[in-house]
Amino acid sequence: MPYPSDTQLRTAPPIEGGLDAFARGFKTSCDSLGIARPFDPATLEQHKDFKDLLINFVFALQNLPATSHLPATLGPGTFRNDLRRFISVVDSEEFEIQRILPLLNAVLDAEADEIVWRKAYAVVVEPTPPPRPLPFVGQTPYLHTISSFVNSSEYRRYVDTVLKGELGSIYIDVQNFAEVFLGDINGVEATSAMIMRRCTEGDEPLYHTSSGWRDWPQSTQEKEVLLWLTRTVNLFREYLGESDLDHGSFEDRTILAQPSQPLQGSIASRKLDAAIVRHKQTQPQQRMHWSQVLVPGELKSNPDLDTISKTWCDLGRYVREVFTAQESRRYVLGFTLCGSIMRLWEFDRAGAIASEPFDIHQDALKFVSTFVGYLMMNDKQLGYDPSIKASPDNTRFIEITRNGNPERLILDELMKRSSCVAGRATTCWKAHREGSEGKEVLVVKESWQFPERDEEGALLKEALDRKVTNIARYYFHETVYFDGDPDDTRAGIRRGIDLSKAKFHQERSNTSTAQAGRKRSSTHLSSDAALPSTKRSCSNSRSNTGCSTIVQNRVHRRVIVQDYGKPLHKATSLSAMLAAMEGCLQGYQSLYTKTGLLHGDISIGNLLMNEKNGFLIDLDLAIREKRDRPSGAHGKTGTRAFMPIGQLLGDALSFVHGLESFFWVLFWICIHYNGPNDPGRVVKEFDEWNYISMEDLAKLKLGTVSDDDIFETTMAKFTEYHQPLKRWVGEWRRVIFPNGKIRRSDDQGLLSQMILILQDAQEALKPV
């Protein structure tokens, strides 16, 4: 982190009484708002006026004489310029108050100047939010998912288009849905019957069989329906509390209905209509976090919108945020309410299924039992992973049996979480064996794989046995089991629910040529990107009942490796970064020559470095170069920004393709990162690489590298930190794309040329 030096701190003008006036005014304002120390971030988020106090705080800091003497965090200028820019960060909807509290407390406690300034630098350079790098594809049919986005704004108009294709297989009108997902809740039937009975009692019953729910709004506008739904569900909670029946965990559950209030925890501003959340009671201006959402819901005023894909996509967008914020979530339940027509939903890593619709007036008991079930469910029934456990002090851990011996692995830190609904949904934790604190570091990776694919753990073990260098070292792998059965989407989550009579919805495939954000006239979702044509016997139909389409399945797998590292762009110097890149190239070659495997996913998230060398991770998409047929998987998820041009155009994966991907990784780093402490930036013209069609992306990439002058213009957009690399990035371009053309055949000499260029650059850039 770019702290000022001790000398700079000693020579800076002292703070002395420069913040006394602010402190007095701040205390007066807090007293009037009823805010007391120690500060509770969740409580502070409820006070919109508190944000104004924080802005005044940053203004007060900015006006101190020391800020014009202390250096900027990056580049030329002073710290005063950083604070001026930081004011807009504090004023944004995405800013989380807890980020600035250590600095605020230091000032209010009159701590030493050095402590105040170090905390000020820490809060200014903290990433908001961090970038999310993730993987790529091969010649098995391509599945474009949101988890492939890198350095992206995640604008809704782009996300929605990709989300539709990602969801792929959607089955509606699934019979026995409620019985499968709500039927095993202890006491739900008796409790629902009791509440239904109370709703029909009295001279003016809340519900009447002839007229339905008494206070149901005639206009069915969103605001009025939300008010009705909130009152009704809260009444159910009240009845639950008064009963002697076993009513589960309802006391820490409530309904949230704040459609104009963005939730915390997402990159772009995201709101949702309604949800069952983990909280005792919600306040009108309280900002909830996506980690608290248990069951999201989408409301529409028109009953006809129940069968429109936009309704489902809106709900799917909420589900994506829930999955992203809750790393131990296996599946998410949800609901749509269009007018008085309700439908229940389940989203998992294979797609989504939905119940038959019902009218809440005509089937009031089903409406009651649904929300009573949501309130009473335990965590496993809500979709949380029971294999991730917690000790009394809230330390999370998993338990494995390795070489016949039980081991407990402590999950120290979440490293990476994919932002997607359907897909591999890779999640990685930094971990250690219980009792080995400080002696070893492990990485636990969980993902949902097609059962047809080779197991990544087996490939990593093969690499270890064959002494492949510069690849993450194998430690353990397994398929996760619950109650003696493998955890998968088809049997483990959906419990073998019959989809033969359900309606299968999809958009006609247009994913390879459609521009992101283009409006579509069809009202059904696409699975063309997810299913090979040979397995889509009903692929041209908008909505098919009893279709013979093969239902996708994904299996929950766990891989543990012994190497922990950081992304290459966090290297402490350019020379160190290039040395790590060289190590990754050597690992790519070693994997190929000793096992015949092509890595298949050279991307910014899969090239890491530690104190020893650079190394590769993630063999999820690795393939044997010589094979008779595709892997059999229905689709691949990956980082399109790093895909080689030939593969974007449909060429089979080859050794030289991986070498080209190394070029795109280095190019991307130079464009998006301004040093080891920079969280990364969004560059508009490259942001669209996440969304546009593969054909258009191939054209853009080829246009970028085909001409010397054009590429020179592009390199002018390198960040200041990476400007010194222009010469060697240009040399890489010339050997990888001879005469500005893509390579159609392997050249074993190319790797040697690339390494020599890297070594030349390392020598020239080596710190003096």
C-alpha positions in Angstrom: 0.0 0.0 0.0 1.5 3.4 -1.0 1.9 4.9 2.5 3.9 8.1 2.8 7.4 7.7 4.2 8.3 8.4 7.9 10.2 11.5 6.8 7.2 12.9 4.9 5.0 12.3 7.9 7.4 14.0 10.3 7.8 17.1 8.1 4.1 17.5 7.3 2.3 20.4 9.1 0.8 19.0 12.3 -3.0 18.5 12.6 -3.1 20.1 16.1 -6.6 21.7 16.5 -7.4 21.6 12.8 -10.2 19.1 13.3 -11.6 20.3 16.6 -14.4 22.3 15.0 -15.5 19.3 12.9 -15.4 17.0 16.0 -17.7 19.4 18.0 -20.2 19.8 15.2 -20.1 16.0 14.5 -20.9 15.2 18.2 -23.8 17.7 18.2 -25.3 16.2 15.0 -24.9 12.6 16.3 -26.7 13.5 19.5 -29.6 15.0 17.5 -29.8 11.8 15.3 -29.6 9.5 18.3 -26.2 8.0 17.2 -23.8 6.9 19.8 -20.4 5.2 19.9 -19.3 2.5 19.4 -20.6 2.9 15.8 -22.7 0.1 14.3 -22.4 0.1 10.5 -25.8 -1.5 10.0 -27.4 1.2 12.2 -25.6 4.0 10.5 -26.8 2.9 7.0 -30.3 3.7 8.2 -29.4 7.4 8.7 -29.2 9.1 5.3 -28.0 12.3 7.1 -25.0 10.4 8.4 -23.6 10.3 4.9 -23.6 14.1 4.8 -21.6 14.1 8.1 -19.0 11.8 6.5 -18.7 14.1 3.4 -18.1 17.0 5.8 -15.5 14.9 7.5 -13.6 14.3 4.3 -13.8 18.1 3.5 -12.3 18.9 6.9 -9.5 16.5 6.3 -8.9 17.9 2.8 -8.6 21.4 4.2 -5.7 20.5 6.6 -2.4 22.0 5.5 -0.7 18.6 5.7 -2.7 17.3 2.7 -0.9 19.6 0.3 2.5 18.3 1.6 1.7 14.6 1.6 2.1 12.7 -1.7 -0.7 11.3 -3.8 -1.4 7.5 -3.5 -0.4 7.0 -7.1 1.3 9.2 -9.6 2.0 13.0 -9.3 0.1 15.4 -7.2 -0.8 15.5 -3.5 -3.0 13.7 -1.0 -5.4 16.6 -1.2 -6.3 15.6 -4.7 -7.0 12.1 -3.6 -9.3 13.3 -0.9 -11.1 15.6 -3.3 -11.8 12.6 -5.6 -12.7 10.4 -2.5 -15.6 12.7 -1.7 -17.5 11.4 -4.7 -16.8 7.9 -3.6 -18.3 8.5 -0.2 -21.3 10.1 -1.8 -22.0 7.1 -4.1 -24.8 4.6 -3.3 -22.2 1.8 -3.4 -20.1 3.2 -0.6 -20.2 1.2 2.6 -19.9 3.3 5.8 -17.9 0.7 7.7 -14.9 1.4 5.3 -14.3 4.9 6.8 -15.0 4.1 10.5 -11.4 3.3 11.5 -10.3 6.7 10.3 -13.2 8.5 11.8 -12.6 6.8 15.2 -8.9 7.7 15.0 -9.8 11.4 14.6 -12.5 11.4 17.3 -10.1 9.7 19.7 -7.4 12.3 18.9 -4.8 9.6 18.0 -1.3 10.6 16.8 -1.0 12.3 13.4 0.9 9.4 12.0 -1.9 6.9 12.8 -4.5 9.3 11.4 -2.7 9.7 8.1 -1.9 6.0 7.7 -5.6 5.2 8.2 -6.5 8.0 5.8 -4.3 6.5 3.1 -5.7 3.0 3.8 -9.3 4.1 3.3 -8.6 6.1 0.1 -6.8 3.3 -1.7 -9.1 0.5 -0.6 -10.8 -1.0 -3.7 -14.5 -0.4 -4.2 -15.4 -2.9 -5.4 -12.6 -5.4 -6.3 -12.4 -6.6 -9.9 -13.5 -10.2 -10.5 -11.4 -12.2 -12.9 -12.5 -15.6 -14.0 -12.0 -18.4 -16.6 -12.7 -19.3 -20.4 -13.7 -21.9 -23.2 -12.8 -24.7 -25.6 -14.4 -26.4 -28.6 -17.2 -28.0 -26.7 -20.2 -25.6 -27.2 -19.7 -22.3 -25.6 -21.8 -21.1 -22.6 -21.5 -17.3 -22.0 -22.0 -16.6 -18.3 -21.7 -13.5 -16.2 -18.8 -15.0 -14.2 -16.7 -14.4 -17.3 -16.8 -10.6 -16.9 -13.5 -8.9 -16.0 -13.0 -5.2 -15.2 -16.6 -4.6 -16.0 -19.2 -2.0 -15.1 -21.9 -4.7 -15.1 -24.5 -2.4 -16.6 -27.9 -3.9 -16.4 -28.5 -3.7 -20.2 -25.5 -5.9 -20.7 -26.0 -8.3 -17.8 -29.6 -9.1 -18.7 -28.7 -10.2 -22.2 -26.0 -12.6 -20.9 -28.1 -13.7 -18.0 -30.8 -15.0 -20.3 -28.4 -17.2 -22.1 -26.7 -18.3 -18.9 -30.0 -19.5 -17.3 -30.4 -21.7 -20.3 -32.8 -24.6 -19.3 -35.9 -23.2 -17.6 -38.8 -25.5 -16.9 -42.1 -24.1 -15.7 -45.4 -25.7 -14.7 -43.4 -28.3 -12.8 -45.8 -30.6 -10.9 -45.3 -31.3 -7.1 -42.9 -28.4 -6.8 -44.2 -27.3 -3.4 -44.1 -30.9 -2.1 -40.4 -31.3 -3.0 -39.1 -28.0 -1.7 -41.6 -27.1 1.1 -43.1 -30.5 2.1 -40.4 -31.7 4.5 -40.5 -28.6 6.8 -41.3 -29.8 10.2 -44.8 -28.7 11.3 -45.5 -26.6 8.2 -48.8 -28.2 7.4 -50.3 -27.9 10.9 -49.0 -24.3 11.3 -50.3 -23.2 7.9 -53.7 -24.7 8.7 -53.8 -22.9 12.0 -52.9 -19.5 10.4 -55.4 -20.1 7.6 -58.1 -20.7 10.2 -57.3 -17.5 12.0 -57.4 -15.6 8.8 -61.0 -16.7 8.3 -62.3 -16.0 11.8 -64.2 -13.0 13.1 -66.9 -10.7 11.8 -64.6 -9.2 9.2 -62.2 -12.0 8.3 -58.9 -11.3 6.6 -59.9 -14.0 4.0 -63.2 -15.1 2.7 -63.7 -18.0 0.3 -66.0 -16.0 -2.0 -64.1 -12.7 -2.3 -60.5 -13.7 -1.5 -58.1 -11.6 0.7 -60.0 -8.7 2.2 -57.5 -5.8 1.8 -56.1 -6.9 -1.6 -55.6 -3.6 -3.6 -57.8 -3.4 -6.7 -55.2 -1.6 -8.8 -52.5 -4.2 -8.1 -49.9 -1.5 -8.5 -46.5 -2.5 -7.1 -46.4 -0.1 -4.2 -49.9 -1.1 -3.0 -49.3 -4.8 -3.4 -46.0 -4.5 -1.5 -47.8 -2.8 1.4 -50.4 -5.5 1.4 -47.8 -8.3 1.2 -45.8 -6.8 4.0 -48.8 -6.5 6.4 -50.0 -10.0 5.6 -46.6 -11.8 6.0 -46.0 -9.8 9.2 -49.4 -11.0 10.4 -48.3 -14.6 9.7 -45.2 -14.0 11.8 -47.4 -12.7 14.6 -49.6 -15.7 14.5 -46.5 -17.9 14.5 -45.2 -16.3 17.6 -48.5 -16.7 19.4 -48.8 -20.5 18.6 -47.5 -23.4 20.6 -46.6 -25.3 17.5 -43.0 -26.0 16.4 -42.3 -23.1 14.1 -38.6 -23.3 13.4 -36.5 -20.2 12.8 -39.0 -17.6 12.0 -37.9 -15.1 14.7 -34.9 -14.0 12.7 -36.8 -13.8 9.5 -39.0 -11.0 8.1 -40.2 -9.6 4.8 -38.3 -6.8 3.0 -40.3 -4.6 0.6 -38.1 -1.6 -0.4 -38.1 -1.5 -4.2 -36.5 2.0 -4.3 -33.7 1.2 -1.9 -30.6 -0.4 -3.4 -29.1 -3.3 -1.5 -25.5 -3.3 -0.4 -23.0 -5.8 -1.7 -23.2 -5.5 -5.5 -21.0 -3.8 -8.1 -23.8 -1.9 -9.9 -26.7 -0.5 -8.0 -29.2 -3.3 -7.6 -32.7 -3.1 -6.1 -35.3 -5.9 -5.6 -39.0 -5.8 -5.1 -39.5 -8.1 -2.1 -37.7 -10.8 -0.2 -37.7 -12.9 2.9 -34.6 -11.8 4.7 -32.5 -12.8 7.7 -33.4 -10.0 10.1 -35.8 -9.5 13.0 -37.4 -6.3 11.7 -36.8 -3.9 8.8 -37.0 -0.1 9.0 -38.3 2.1 6.2 -34.8 3.5 5.2 -32.7 0.6 6.3 -30.2 -0.6 3.8 -30.0 -4.4 3.7 -27.2 -6.5 2.3 -27.6 -9.2 -0.3 -26.0 -11.6 2.2 -29.2 -11.3 4.3 -31.6 -12.2 1.4 -33.1 -15.7 1.8 -35.9 -15.8 -0.7 -36.1 -13.0 -3.3 -39.4 -12.1 -5.1 -40.4 -10.2 -8.2 -43.8 -8.4 -8.5 -45.7 -7.3 -11.6 -49.1 -5.7 -11.8 -50.3 -7.6 -14.8 -51.1 -11.4 -14.5 -50.2 -11.8 -18.1 -46.6 -11.1 -17.3 -46.3 -14.4 -15.4 -45.2 -16.2 -18.6 -42.9 -13.5 -19.9 -39.2 -14.1 -19.7 -38.4 -10.6 -18.5 -40.2 -11.4 -15.3 -38.1 -14.5 -14.8 -34.9 -12.6 -15.8 -35.6 -9.9 -13.2 -35.9 -12.6 -10.5 -32.8 -14.3 -11.9 -30.9 -11.0 -11.5 -31.8 -11.0 -7.8 -30.8 -14.6 -7.5 -27.4 -13.9 -9.1 -26.7 -11.3 -6.4 -27.7 -13.7 -3.6 -25.4 -16.4 -5.0 -22.6 -13.9 -5.2 -23.0 -12.6 -1.7 -23.5 -16.0 -0.1 -20.7 -18.3 -0.9 -22.1 -21.4 0.8 -25.4 -21.3 -1.1 -26.2 -24.4 -3.2 -29.5 -23.2 -4.5 -32.0 -20.3 -4.1 -35.7 -20.4 -3.8 -37.8 -17.4 -5.1 -41.3 -16.4 -6.1 -43.0 -14.2 -8.7 -46.4 -12.5 -8.0 -48.0 -11.1 -11.2 -51.3 -9.5 -10.2 -52.7 -12.3 -8.0 -50.9 -15.1 -9.9 -48.1 -16.6 -7.9 -45.4 -19.0 -9.1 -42.6 -20.6 -7.0 -39.0 -20.8 -8.3 -35.8 -22.7 -7.6 -32.5 -21.6 -9.1 -29.4 -23.8 -9.1 -26.2 -24.3 -11.1 -28.0 -26.1 -13.9 -30.7 -23.5 -14.5 -34.1 -22.9 -13.0 -37.4 -24.6 -12.5 -40.8 -23.2 -11.5 -44.1 -24.5 -10.1 -47.5 -24.3 -11.8 -49.1 -20.9 -11.3 -51.9 -20.4 -8.8 -54.2 -17.6 -7.8 -53.6 -16.5 -4.2 -57.3 -15.8 -3.8 -58.5 -19.1 -5.1 -55.7 -21.2 -3.4 -55.2 -19.2 -0.2 -53.9 -22.1 1.8 -51.1 -22.6 -0.7 -50.2 -18.9 -0.5 -50.2 -19.2 3.3 -48.1 -22.4 3.4 -45.6 -20.9 1.0 -44.7 -17.9 3.1 -45.0 -19.9 6.4 -42.6 -22.4 4.8 -40.1 -19.6 3.9 -40.3 -18.3 7.5 -39.8 -21.8 9.1 -37.2 -23.4 6.8 -33.8 -24.3 8.2 -30.6 -23.3 6.4 -30.2 -26.6 4.5 -33.8 -26.3 3.2 -33.0 -22.8 2.1 -30.1 -24.1 0.0 -27.1 -23.6 2.3 -24.2 -26.1 2.1 -24.3 -28.3 5.3 -20.8 -29.5 4.6 -19.4 -26.0 5.5 -19.7 -26.0 9.2 -19.1 -23.4 12.0 -17.6 -23.8 15.5 -19.1 -21.9 18.5 -16.7 -19.0 17.8 -18.1 -18.9 14.2 -14.9 -20.3 12.7 -15.9 -22.1 9.5 -14.4 -25.4 8.5 -14.9 -28.5 6.4 -14.0 -32.1 7.2 -12.4 -34.6 4.8 -10.9 -38.0 5.0 -7.4 -38.1 3.3 -5.3 -41.2 3.1 -7.7 -42.9 5.5 -7.3 -40.2 8.1 -9.9 -37.5 9.1 -8.8 -33.9 8.7 -10.5 -30.6 9.6 -9.6 -27.7 7.3 -10.2 -24.2 8.7 -11.5 -21.8 6.1 -9.5 -18.6 6.8 -10.5 -16.3 4.0 -12.7 -16.2 0.9 -10.4 -15.7 -2.1 -12.7 -15.8 -5.1 -16.4 -16.1 -5.8 -18.0 -16.4 -9.3 -20.8 -14.1 -10.1 -23.3 -16.3 -11.9 -26.4 -18.3 -11.5 -26.0 -21.4 -13.8 -22.4 -22.6 -14.4 -19.4 -23.9 -12.6 -19.8 -21.2 -9.8 -16.2 -21.6 -8.7 -15.5 -20.6 -5.1 -12.0 -20.6 -3.5 -11.0 -20.3 0.1 -7.6 -19.8 1.7 -7.4 -22.6 4.4 -5.1 -24.6 6.7 -5.2 -27.9 8.5 -6.4 -27.6 12.1 -3.3 -27.6 14.3 -0.9 -26.4 11.5 -1.5 -22.7 11.9 1.4 -20.7 10.3 3.0 -23.9 8.8 1.1 -24.4 5.6 -1.5 -22.8 3.4 -4.1 -24.7 1.4 -6.6 -23.5 -1.2 -10.0 -25.1 -1.2 -11.9 -24.9 -4.4 -15.5 -25.8 -4.9 -17.3 -25.9 -8.2 -20.3 -27.5 -10.0 -19.1 -29.6 -12.9 -20.8 -31.5 -15.7 -20.4 -35.2 -14.7 -19.2 -35.9 -18.3 -16.0 -33.9 -17.8 -12.8 -35.3 -16.4 -12.4 -34.5 -12.7 -10.0 -31.6 -12.2 -8.6 -33.3 -9.0 -7.6 -36.4 -11.0 -5.9 -34.2 -13.6 -4.0 -32.3 -10.9 -2.9 -35.6 -9.3 -1.7 -36.8 -12.6 0.3 -33.6 -13.0 1.8 -34.1 -9.6 2.7 -37.8 -10.3 4.3 -36.9 -13.6 6.3 -34.1 -11.9 4.8 -31.2 -13.9 6.4 -28.0 -12.8 4.8 -24.6 -12.1 1.3 -26.0 -11.6 -0.6 -25.8 -8.3 0.3 -29.0 -6.3 -2.4 -31.5 -5.7 -3.5 -32.2 -2.1 -7.0 -33.8 -2.2 -10.2 -34.0 -4.2 -13.7 -35.4 -3.8 -17.3 -35.3 -4.9 -19.3 -33.8 -2.0 -21.8 -36.2 -0.5 -24.8 -35.7 1.7 -26.5 -38.6 3.5 -24.6 -41.1 1.4 -25.6 -39.6 -2.0 -23.5 -37.4 -4.3 -24.5 -33.7 -4.2 -25.8 -32.8 -7.7 -28.5 -30.6 -9.1 -30.7 -33.4 -10.6 -31.0 -35.8 -7.6 -29.4 -34.0 -4.7 -31.1 -30.6 -5.1 -34.2 -31.2 -7.2 -34.6 -34.7 -5.7 -35.4 -36.3 -9.0 -38.5 -34.1 -9.6 -40.4 -35.1 -12.7 -39.9 -32.6 -15.6 -41.4 -34.8 -18.3 -44.7 -32.9 -18.2 -43.2 -29.4 -17.6 -42.9 -26.7 -20.2 -39.4 -26.1 -21.4 -38.7 -22.5 -22.3 -35.9 -21.1 -24.4 -35.1 -18.3 -26.8 -34.2 -19.2 -30.4 -30.4 -19.2 -30.4 -29.0 -15.9 -31.4 -26.2 -15.7 -28.9 -23.3 -16.0 -31.3 -24.3 -12.9 -33.4 -26.6 -10.8 -31.2 -25.2 -7.6 -29.9 -25.4 -7.1 -26.1 -28.4 -5.1 -25.1 -30.3 -5.7 -28.3 -34.1 -6.0 -27.7 -35.6 -9.3 -28.4 -39.2 -9.9 -29.4 -39.4 -13.4 -28.1 -40.6 -14.1 -24.6 -38.9 -17.3 -23.9 -35.4 -18.1 -22.7 -32.5 -19.7 -24.5 -30.7 -22.9 -23.8 -29.1 -23.1 -27.3 -25.8 -22.0 -25.9 -26.0 -24.7 -23.2 -27.1 -27.8 -25.1 -25.5 -29.4 -28.1 -27.8 -29.5 -31.1 -27.8 -33.3 -31.0 -29.4 -33.1 -27.6 -32.1 -30.6 -28.4 -34.8 -32.5 -30.1 -37.3 -29.6 -29.4 -34.9 -26.7 -29.8 -37.0 -24.7 -32.2 -40.1 -24.6 -30.0 -40.9 -21.7 -27.7 -42.5 -23.7 -25.0 -42.6 -27.5 -25.1 -44.5 -29.9 -22.9 -43.1 -33.3 -22.5 -40.1 -32.4 -24.6 -37.3 -35.1 -24.8 -34.6 -32.5 -24.1 -32.0 -34.1 -21.8 -32.0 -32.2 -18.5 -28.6 -30.9 -17.5 -26.9 -32.1 -14.4 -24.0 -30.6 -12.4 -22.0 -32.3 -9.7 -20.6 -30.6 -6.6 -16.8 -31.2 -6.6 -14.1 -30.1 -4.2 -10.4 -29.8 -5.0 -7.6 -28.8 -2.6 -4.2 -27.7 -3.6 -1.0 -26.7 -1.7 0.0 -23.5 -3.4 -1.3 -20.0 -2.6 -0.5 -17.0 -4.7 -1.5 -13.6 -5.9 -2.4 -12.3 -9.4 0.5 -11.3 -11.5 -0.6 -7.6 -11.7 0.1 -7.4 -7.9 3.8 -8.1 -8.4 6.0 -5.6 -6.6 7.8 -4.6 -9.8 7.5 -5.0 -13.5 10.5 -7.3 -13.6 8.9 -9.6 -11.0 5.7 -9.7 -12.9 7.5 -10.7 -16.1 9.5 -13.3 -14.2 6.2 -14.8 -12.9 4.8 -14.7 -16.4 7.8 -16.7 -17.6 7.2 -19.2 -14.9 3.6 -19.6 -15.9 4.7 -20.2 -19.6 7.0 -22.9 -18.4 4.2 -24.5 -16.4 2.0 -24.4 -19.5 4.7 -26.2 -21.5 5.5 -28.7 -18.8 1.8 -29.7 -18.5 1.6 -30.2 -22.2 4.8 -32.2 -22.7 4.4 -34.4 -19.6 0.7 -35.1 -19.7 -0.5 -34.2 -23.2 -3.0 -31.7 -21.5 -3.8 -28.3 -22.9 -4.6 -26.0 -20.0 -7.6 -24.6 -21.9 -8.1 -21.5 -19.6 -5.2 -19.2 -19.7 -6.7 -16.1 -18.1 -5.8 -13.4 -15.6 -7.3 -15.3 -12.7 -5.4 -18.5 -13.5 -1.9 -17.1 -13.6 -0.6 -16.6 -10.1 2.7 -16.0 -8.3 4.2 -16.6 -4.9 7.6 -15.8 -3.4 9.2 -18.6 -5.5 7.7 -18.4 -9.0 4.7 -18.0 -11.2 2.4 -21.0 -11.6 -0.9 -22.1 -13.2 -4.1 -23.0 -11.4 -7.5 -24.4 -12.6 -7.5 -27.4 -14.8 -11.4 -27.3 -15.1 -11.2 -26.9 -18.8 -8.0 -28.8 -19.6 -8.3 -31.3 -22.5 -6.2 -33.9 -24.1 -4.9 -32.5 -27.4 -5.4 -35.9 -29.2 -9.0 -37.0 -28.6 -11.7 -38.4 -30.8 -14.6 -36.3 -29.7 -15.6 -33.3 -27.5 -15.7 -33.8 -23.8 -19.5 -34.3 -23.7 -20.1 -31.4 -21.5 -23.0 -29.2 -22.4 -21.2 -25.9 -22.3 -18.1 -24.1 -21.0 -17.8 -21.0 -19.0 -14.8 -18.7 -19.4 -13.2 -15.3 -19.8 -13.7 -14.3 -23.4 -11.3 -11.3 -23.0 -8.4 -13.8 -23.2 -9.6 -16.2 -25.8 -7.4 -16.5 -28.9 -8.8 -15.2 -32.1 -8.8 -18.5 -33.9 -10.8 -20.2 -31.1 -13.3 -17.3 -31.2 -13.8 -18.1 -34.9 -14.3 -21.8 -34.1 -10.9 -23.4 -34.4 -10.1 -26.4 -32.2 -7.9 -25.7 -29.2 -4.2 -26.0 -29.8 -0.9 -25.3 -28.0 -0.4 -22.1 -29.8 -3.8 -20.8 -28.8 -2.7 -20.9 -25.2 0.4 -18.9 -26.0 -1.8 -16.3 -27.7 -3.9 -16.1 -24.5 -0.8 -15.2 -22.5 -0.4 -12.2 -24.8 -4.0 -11.1 -24.1 -3.4 -11.5 -20.3 -0.4 -9.2 -20.4 -2.2 -6.8 -22.7 -5.2 -6.6 -20.4 -3.0 -6.0 -17.3 -1.2 -3.1 -19.1 -4.6 -1.5 -20.0 -6.4 -2.0 -16.7 -4.0 -1.9 -13.8 -1.8 1.0 -12.6 0.5 -0.8 -10.3 0.5 -3.5 -7.6 -2.0 -1.7 -5.3 -4.4 -0.6 -8.0 -7.8 -2.4 -7.9 -8.2 -2.0 -11.6 -10.3 0.3 -13.8 -13.1 -0.1 -16.3 -12.2 1.0 -19.8 -15.3 1.4 -21.9 -14.0 0.1 -25.2 -12.7 -3.0 -23.5 -15.6 -3.5 -21.2 -17.7 -4.5 -24.3 -15.4 -7.4 -24.8 -17.4 -9.0 -22.0 -20.7 -8.7 -23.9 -20.4 -8.7 -27.7 -20.6 -11.7 -29.9 -17.6 -14.0 -30.4 -17.4 -13.1 -34.1 -17.4 -9.4 -33.3 -14.8 -9.9 -30.5 -12.6 -11.8 -33.0 -12.8 -8.8 -35.4 -11.9 -6.3 -32.7 -8.9 -8.4 -31.5 -7.6 -8.9 -35.0 -8.0 -5.2 -35.8 -6.1 -4.4 -32.6 -3.0 -6.5 -33.6 -3.0 -6.5 -37.4 -1.4 -3.1 -38.0 1.7 -1.6 -36.4 0.2 2.0 -36.2 -3.1 0.8 -34.8 -1.4 -1.2 -32.1 0.9 1.6 -31.2 -2.2 3.8 -30.7 -3.7 1.2 -28.5 -0.6 0.9 -26.4 -0.8 4.6 -25.7 -3.8 3.6 -23.5 -1.5 1.5 -21.2 -1.5 2.8 -17.7 1.4 5.0 -16.6 2.9 2.2 -14.6 2.9 -0.2 -17.6 4.1 2.3 -20.2 7.7 0.9 -19.9 6.5 -2.4 -21.2 5.3 -1.1 -24.6 8.5 -2.2 -26.4 8.3 -5.8 -25.3 4.5 -6.1 -25.6 5.0 -4.9 -29.2 7.7 -7.6 -29.7 5.4 -10.3 -28.4 2.7 -9.1 -30.8 5.1 -9.4 -33.8 6.1 -13.0 -33.0 2.7 -14.2 -32.0 0.9 -12.5 -35.0 3.5 -12.6 -37.8 2.7 -9.9 -40.4 -0.4 -9.1 -38.3 -2.0 -12.5 -39.0 -3.3 -15.2 -36.6 -1.4 -18.5 -36.5 -3.3 -21.6 -37.8 -0.7 -24.1 -36.9 1.6 -24.8 -34.0 5.2 -23.5 -33.9 7.3 -25.1 -31.2 9.8 -22.2 -31.6 7.2 -19.6 -30.6 7.5 -20.4 -26.9 11.2 -19.9 -26.9 10.9 -16.6 -28.7 8.3 -15.4 -26.1 10.5 -16.4 -23.2 13.6 -14.7 -24.7 11.6 -11.5 -25.0 10.5 -11.7 -21.4 14.0 -12.3 -20.2 15.3 -9.3 -22.2 12.6 -7.2 -20.6 13.3 -8.5 -17.1 17.0 -7.6 -17.5 16.2 -4.1 -18.8 13.7 -3.3 -16.1 15.5 -4.9 -13.2 15.5 -2.5 -10.2 18.8 -0.8 -9.7 
